[in-house]
Amino acid sequence: MKKSINKNLFKGSITVSVTFAVIEFEKDDTLDTMIQKAYKTVREAKGL
């Protein structure tokens, strides 16, 4: 996906970093807890 985004949207003028987070919705989740889960997952994926 990253190669496709770089090639088709930016024509090599900049480098793009793409990270996706897939999280599970639990019945007591709020928008805030979902965002926190996604943020944590993205940070882990990037090794931060």
PDB file with one MODEL, atoms N, CA, C and O in Angstrom:
MODEL        1
ATOM      1  N   MET A   1       0.816  -1.182   0.000  1.00  0.00           N
ATOM      2  CA  MET A   1       0.000   0.000   0.000  1.00  0.00           C
ATOM      3  C   MET A   1       0.869   1.259   0.000  1.00  0.00           C
ATOM      4  O   MET A   1       0.567   2.234  -0.688  1.00  0.00           O
ATOM      5  N   LYS A   2       1.954   1.224   0.782  1.00  0.00           N
ATOM      6  CA  LYS A   2       2.825   2.395   0.845  1.00  0.00           C
ATOM      7  C   LYS A   2       3.394   2.731  -0.523  1.00  0.00           C
ATOM      8  O   LYS A   2       3.397   3.893  -0.930  1.00  0.00           O
ATOM      9  N   LYS A   3       3.882   1.706  -1.241  1.00  0.00           N
ATOM     10  CA  LYS A   3       4.430   1.938  -2.576  1.00  0.00           C
ATOM     11  C   LYS A   3       3.372   2.520  -3.495  1.00  0.00           C
ATOM     12  O   LYS A   3       3.647   3.435  -4.272  1.00  0.00           O
ATOM     13  N   SER A   4       2.173   1.990  -3.405  1.00  0.00           N
ATOM     14  CA  SER A   4       1.088   2.474  -4.250  1.00  0.00           C
ATOM     15  C   SER A   4       0.752   3.930  -3.939  1.00  0.00           C
ATOM     16  O   SER A   4       0.537   4.730  -4.850  1.00  0.00           O
ATOM     17  N   ILE A   5       0.709   4.272  -2.659  1.00  0.00           N
ATOM     18  CA  ILE A   5       0.408   5.651  -2.260  1.00  0.00           C
ATOM     19  C   ILE A   5       1.502   6.587  -2.743  1.00  0.00           C
ATOM     20  O   ILE A   5       1.216   7.629  -3.333  1.00  0.00           O
ATOM     21  N   ASN A   6       2.768   6.216  -2.493  1.00  0.00           N
ATOM     22  CA  ASN A   6       3.885   7.062  -2.941  1.00  0.00           C
ATOM     23  C   ASN A   6       3.880   7.241  -4.452  1.00  0.00           C
ATOM     24  O   ASN A   6       4.045   8.353  -4.955  1.00  0.00           O
ATOM     25  N   LYS A   7       3.691   6.145  -5.170  1.00  0.00           N
ATOM     26  CA  LYS A   7       3.762   6.187  -6.633  1.00  0.00           C
ATOM     27  C   LYS A   7       2.611   6.992  -7.233  1.00  0.00           C
ATOM     28  O   LYS A   7       2.825   7.798  -8.139  1.00  0.00           O
ATOM     29  N   ASN A   8       1.419   6.782  -6.745  1.00  0.00           N
ATOM     30  CA  ASN A   8       0.246   7.384  -7.374  1.00  0.00           C
ATOM     31  C   ASN A   8      -0.126   8.761  -6.852  1.00  0.00           C
ATOM     32  O   ASN A   8      -0.683   9.564  -7.601  1.00  0.00           O
ATOM     33  N   LEU A   9       0.161   9.057  -5.606  1.00  0.00           N
ATOM     34  CA  LEU A   9      -0.261  10.339  -5.057  1.00  0.00           C
ATOM     35  C   LEU A   9       0.843  11.385  -5.038  1.00  0.00           C
ATOM     36  O   LEU A   9       0.576  12.576  -5.202  1.00  0.00           O
ATOM     37  N   PHE A  10       2.074  10.950  -4.839  1.00  0.00           N
ATOM     38  CA  PHE A  10       3.137  11.920  -4.613  1.00  0.00           C
ATOM     39  C   PHE A  10       4.234  11.882  -5.665  1.00  0.00           C
ATOM     40  O   PHE A  10       5.137  12.718  -5.632  1.00  0.00           O
ATOM     41  N   LYS A  11       4.182  10.953  -6.581  1.00  0.00           N
ATOM     42  CA  LYS A  11       5.125  10.877  -7.701  1.00  0.00           C
ATOM     43  C   LYS A  11       6.585  11.008  -7.272  1.00  0.00           C
ATOM     44  O   LYS A  11       7.386  11.626  -7.973  1.00  0.00           O
ATOM     45  N   GLY A  12       6.934  10.424  -6.110  1.00  0.00           N
ATOM     46  CA  GLY A  12       8.318  10.393  -5.663  1.00  0.00           C
ATOM     47  C   GLY A  12       8.850  11.684  -5.081  1.00  0.00           C
ATOM     48  O   GLY A  12      10.034  11.746  -4.752  1.00  0.00           O
ATOM     49  N   SER A  13       8.030  12.727  -4.936  1.00  0.00           N
ATOM     50  CA  SER A  13       8.525  13.999  -4.427  1.00  0.00           C
ATOM     51  C   SER A  13       8.725  13.990  -2.914  1.00  0.00           C
ATOM     52  O   SER A  13       9.527  14.767  -2.395  1.00  0.00           O
ATOM     53  N   ILE A  14       8.011  13.126  -2.204  1.00  0.00           N
ATOM     54  CA  ILE A  14       8.178  12.989  -0.764  1.00  0.00           C
ATOM     55  C   ILE A  14       8.039  11.514  -0.385  1.00  0.00           C
ATOM     56  O   ILE A  14       7.542  10.707  -1.171  1.00  0.00           O
ATOM     57  N   THR A  15       8.477  11.178   0.808  1.00  0.00           N
ATOM     58  CA  THR A  15       8.319   9.822   1.310  1.00  0.00           C
ATOM     59  C   THR A  15       7.149   9.801   2.287  1.00  0.00           C
ATOM     60  O   THR A  15       7.004  10.699   3.117  1.00  0.00           O
ATOM     61  N   VAL A  16       6.333   8.786   2.183  1.00  0.00           N
ATOM     62  CA  VAL A  16       5.156   8.670   3.037  1.00  0.00           C
ATOM     63  C   VAL A  16       5.295   7.429   3.903  1.00  0.00           C
ATOM     64  O   VAL A  16       5.682   6.364   3.420  1.00  0.00           O
ATOM     65  N   SER A  17       4.979   7.570   5.178  1.00  0.00           N
ATOM     66  CA  SER A  17       4.944   6.439   6.091  1.00  0.00           C
ATOM     67  C   SER A  17       3.473   6.119   6.365  1.00  0.00           C
ATOM     68  O   SER A  17       2.694   6.996   6.739  1.00  0.00           O
ATOM     69  N   VAL A  18       3.110   4.860   6.174  1.00  0.00           N
ATOM     70  CA  VAL A  18       1.721   4.453   6.363  1.00  0.00           C
ATOM     71  C   VAL A  18       1.679   3.351   7.411  1.00  0.00           C
ATOM     72  O   VAL A  18       2.366   2.338   7.285  1.00  0.00           O
ATOM     73  N   THR A  19       0.868   3.552   8.447  1.00  0.00           N
ATOM     74  CA  THR A  19       0.664   2.538   9.471  1.00  0.00           C
ATOM     75  C   THR A  19      -0.829   2.455   9.751  1.00  0.00           C
ATOM     76  O   THR A  19      -1.488   3.473   9.961  1.00  0.00           O
ATOM     77  N   PHE A  20      -1.354   1.238   9.751  1.00  0.00           N
ATOM     78  CA  PHE A  20      -2.769   1.025  10.022  1.00  0.00           C
ATOM     79  C   PHE A  20      -2.928   0.318  11.359  1.00  0.00           C
ATOM     80  O   PHE A  20      -2.099  -0.511  11.733  1.00  0.00           O
ATOM     81  N   ALA A  21      -3.987   0.645  12.069  1.00  0.00           N
ATOM     82  CA  ALA A  21      -4.277  -0.034  13.333  1.00  0.00           C
ATOM     83  C   ALA A  21      -5.628  -0.725  13.224  1.00  0.00           C
ATOM     84  O   ALA A  21      -6.621  -0.127  12.810  1.00  0.00           O
ATOM     85  N   VAL A  22      -5.642  -1.988  13.601  1.00  0.00           N
ATOM     86  CA  VAL A  22      -6.896  -2.728  13.668  1.00  0.00           C
ATOM     87  C   VAL A  22      -7.111  -3.066  15.137  1.00  0.00           C
ATOM     88  O   VAL A  22      -6.274  -3.718  15.763  1.00  0.00           O
ATOM     89  N   ILE A  23      -8.228  -2.622  15.677  1.00  0.00           N
ATOM     90  CA  ILE A  23      -8.511  -2.850  17.088  1.00  0.00           C
ATOM     91  C   ILE A  23      -9.881  -3.490  17.229  1.00  0.00           C
ATOM     92  O   ILE A  23     -10.721  -3.416  16.333  1.00  0.00           O
ATOM     93  N   GLU A  24     -10.078  -4.106  18.355  1.00  0.00           N
ATOM     94  CA  GLU A  24     -11.347  -4.780  18.604  1.00  0.00           C
ATOM     95  C   GLU A  24     -12.240  -3.887  19.458  1.00  0.00           C
ATOM     96  O   GLU A  24     -11.807  -3.363  20.484  1.00  0.00           O
ATOM     97  N   PHE A  25     -13.480  -3.718  19.029  1.00  0.00           N
ATOM     98  CA  PHE A  25     -14.453  -2.957  19.796  1.00  0.00           C
ATOM     99  C   PHE A  25     -15.011  -3.853  20.901  1.00  0.00           C
ATOM    100  O   PHE A  25     -15.478  -4.963  20.645  1.00  0.00           O
ATOM    101  N   GLU A  26     -14.955  -3.354  22.122  1.00  0.00           N
ATOM    102  CA  GLU A  26     -15.543  -4.062  23.256  1.00  0.00           C
ATOM    103  C   GLU A  26     -16.760  -3.279  23.736  1.00  0.00           C
ATOM    104  O   GLU A  26     -16.824  -2.062  23.566  1.00  0.00           O
ATOM    105  N   LYS A  27     -17.707  -3.961  24.323  1.00  0.00           N
ATOM    106  CA  LYS A  27     -19.006  -3.341  24.606  1.00  0.00           C
ATOM    107  C   LYS A  27     -18.925  -2.087  25.470  1.00  0.00           C
ATOM    108  O   LYS A  27     -19.787  -1.217  25.351  1.00  0.00           O
ATOM    109  N   ASP A  28     -17.931  -1.964  26.325  1.00  0.00           N
ATOM    110  CA  ASP A  28     -17.825  -0.782  27.185  1.00  0.00           C
ATOM    111  C   ASP A  28     -16.946   0.320  26.596  1.00  0.00           C
ATOM    112  O   ASP A  28     -16.723   1.343  27.244  1.00  0.00           O
ATOM    113  N   ASP A  29     -16.444   0.123  25.374  1.00  0.00           N
ATOM    114  CA  ASP A  29     -15.574   1.133  24.757  1.00  0.00           C
ATOM    115  C   ASP A  29     -16.331   2.414  24.447  1.00  0.00           C
ATOM    116  O   ASP A  29     -17.511   2.401  24.097  1.00  0.00           O
ATOM    117  N   THR A  30     -15.612   3.515  24.589  1.00  0.00           N
ATOM    118  CA  THR A  30     -16.101   4.828  24.168  1.00  0.00           C
ATOM    119  C   THR A  30     -15.232   5.268  22.992  1.00  0.00           C
ATOM    120  O   THR A  30     -14.251   4.606  22.654  1.00  0.00           O
ATOM    121  N   LEU A  31     -15.590   6.365  22.387  1.00  0.00           N
ATOM    122  CA  LEU A  31     -14.751   6.894  21.306  1.00  0.00           C
ATOM    123  C   LEU A  31     -13.346   7.152  21.834  1.00  0.00           C
ATOM    124  O   LEU A  31     -12.363   6.870  21.149  1.00  0.00           O
ATOM    125  N   ASP A  32     -13.248   7.678  23.031  1.00  0.00           N
ATOM    126  CA  ASP A  32     -11.947   7.978  23.615  1.00  0.00           C
ATOM    127  C   ASP A  32     -11.110   6.718  23.820  1.00  0.00           C
ATOM    128  O   ASP A  32      -9.920   6.719  23.506  1.00  0.00           O
ATOM    129  N   THR A  33     -11.700   5.650  24.337  1.00  0.00           N
ATOM    130  CA  THR A  33     -10.924   4.423  24.548  1.00  0.00           C
ATOM    131  C   THR A  33     -10.534   3.780  23.227  1.00  0.00           C
ATOM    132  O   THR A  33      -9.468   3.173  23.122  1.00  0.00           O
ATOM    133  N   MET A  34     -11.384   3.907  22.227  1.00  0.00           N
ATOM    134  CA  MET A  34     -11.045   3.368  20.903  1.00  0.00           C
ATOM    135  C   MET A  34      -9.843   4.117  20.310  1.00  0.00           C
ATOM    136  O   MET A  34      -8.937   3.503  19.747  1.00  0.00           O
ATOM    137  N   ILE A  35      -9.847   5.429  20.443  1.00  0.00           N
ATOM    138  CA  ILE A  35      -8.730   6.240  19.943  1.00  0.00           C
ATOM    139  C   ILE A  35      -7.453   5.880  20.694  1.00  0.00           C
ATOM    140  O   ILE A  35      -6.389   5.764  20.085  1.00  0.00           O
ATOM    141  N   GLN A  36      -7.547   5.704  22.004  1.00  0.00           N
ATOM    142  CA  GLN A  36      -6.377   5.326  22.796  1.00  0.00           C
ATOM    143  C   GLN A  36      -5.830   3.974  22.358  1.00  0.00           C
ATOM    144  O   GLN A  36      -4.615   3.808  22.249  1.00  0.00           O
ATOM    145  N   LYS A  37      -6.700   3.012  22.107  1.00  0.00           N
ATOM    146  CA  LYS A  37      -6.270   1.692  21.634  1.00  0.00           C
ATOM    147  C   LYS A  37      -5.573   1.798  20.276  1.00  0.00           C
ATOM    148  O   LYS A  37      -4.522   1.194  20.059  1.00  0.00           O
ATOM    149  N   ALA A  38      -6.165   2.564  19.376  1.00  0.00           N
ATOM    150  CA  ALA A  38      -5.587   2.718  18.042  1.00  0.00           C
ATOM    151  C   ALA A  38      -4.224   3.397  18.128  1.00  0.00           C
ATOM    152  O   ALA A  38      -3.277   2.974  17.465  1.00  0.00           O
ATOM    153  N   TYR A  39      -4.120   4.437  18.936  1.00  0.00           N
ATOM    154  CA  TYR A  39      -2.863   5.156  19.103  1.00  0.00           C
ATOM    155  C   TYR A  39      -1.783   4.220  19.640  1.00  0.00           C
ATOM    156  O   TYR A  39      -0.658   4.216  19.142  1.00  0.00           O
ATOM    157  N   LYS A  40      -2.125   3.428  20.658  1.00  0.00           N
ATOM    158  CA  LYS A  40      -1.174   2.487  21.240  1.00  0.00           C
ATOM    159  C   LYS A  40      -0.730   1.453  20.203  1.00  0.00           C
ATOM    160  O   LYS A  40       0.455   1.129  20.122  1.00  0.00           O
ATOM    161  N   THR A  41      -1.660   0.941  19.420  1.00  0.00           N
ATOM    162  CA  THR A  41      -1.336  -0.055  18.406  1.00  0.00           C
ATOM    163  C   THR A  41      -0.417   0.507  17.339  1.00  0.00           C
ATOM    164  O   THR A  41       0.521  -0.166  16.913  1.00  0.00           O
ATOM    165  N   VAL A  42      -0.673   1.733  16.903  1.00  0.00           N
ATOM    166  CA  VAL A  42       0.177   2.373  15.893  1.00  0.00           C
ATOM    167  C   VAL A  42       1.578   2.603  16.453  1.00  0.00           C
ATOM    168  O   VAL A  42       2.564   2.352  15.761  1.00  0.00           O
ATOM    169  N   ARG A  43       1.681   3.070  17.678  1.00  0.00           N
ATOM    170  CA  ARG A  43       3.005   3.280  18.290  1.00  0.00           C
ATOM    171  C   ARG A  43       3.780   1.968  18.379  1.00  0.00           C
ATOM    172  O   ARG A  43       4.980   1.932  18.105  1.00  0.00           O
ATOM    173  N   GLU A  44       3.100   0.898  18.758  1.00  0.00           N
ATOM    174  CA  GLU A  44       3.758  -0.409  18.828  1.00  0.00           C
ATOM    175  C   GLU A  44       4.221  -0.863  17.451  1.00  0.00           C
ATOM    176  O   GLU A  44       5.319  -1.400  17.307  1.00  0.00           O
ATOM    177  N   ALA A  45       3.384  -0.647  16.438  1.00  0.00           N
ATOM    178  CA  ALA A  45       3.746  -1.047  15.079  1.00  0.00           C
ATOM    179  C   ALA A  45       4.964  -0.283  14.561  1.00  0.00           C
ATOM    180  O   ALA A  45       5.757  -0.815  13.783  1.00  0.00           O
ATOM    181  N   LYS A  46       5.103   0.963  14.998  1.00  0.00           N
ATOM    182  CA  LYS A  46       6.242   1.774  14.569  1.00  0.00           C
ATOM    183  C   LYS A  46       7.465   1.582  15.462  1.00  0.00           C
ATOM    184  O   LYS A  46       8.521   2.163  15.213  1.00  0.00           O
ATOM    185  N   GLY A  47       7.313   0.760  16.509  1.00  0.00           N
ATOM    186  CA  GLY A  47       8.430   0.504  17.403  1.00  0.00           C
ATOM    187  C   GLY A  47       8.754   1.656  18.326  1.00  0.00           C
ATOM    188  O   GLY A  47       9.906   1.843  18.718  1.00  0.00           O
ATOM    189  N   LEU A  48       7.749   2.419  18.670  1.00  0.00           N
ATOM    190  CA  LEU A  48       7.980   3.586  19.566  1.00  0.00           C
ATOM    191  C   LEU A  48       7.668   3.248  21.001  1.00  0.00           C
ATOM    192  O   LEU A  48       7.804   4.099  21.880  1.00  0.00           O
TER     193      LEU A  48
ENDMDL
END
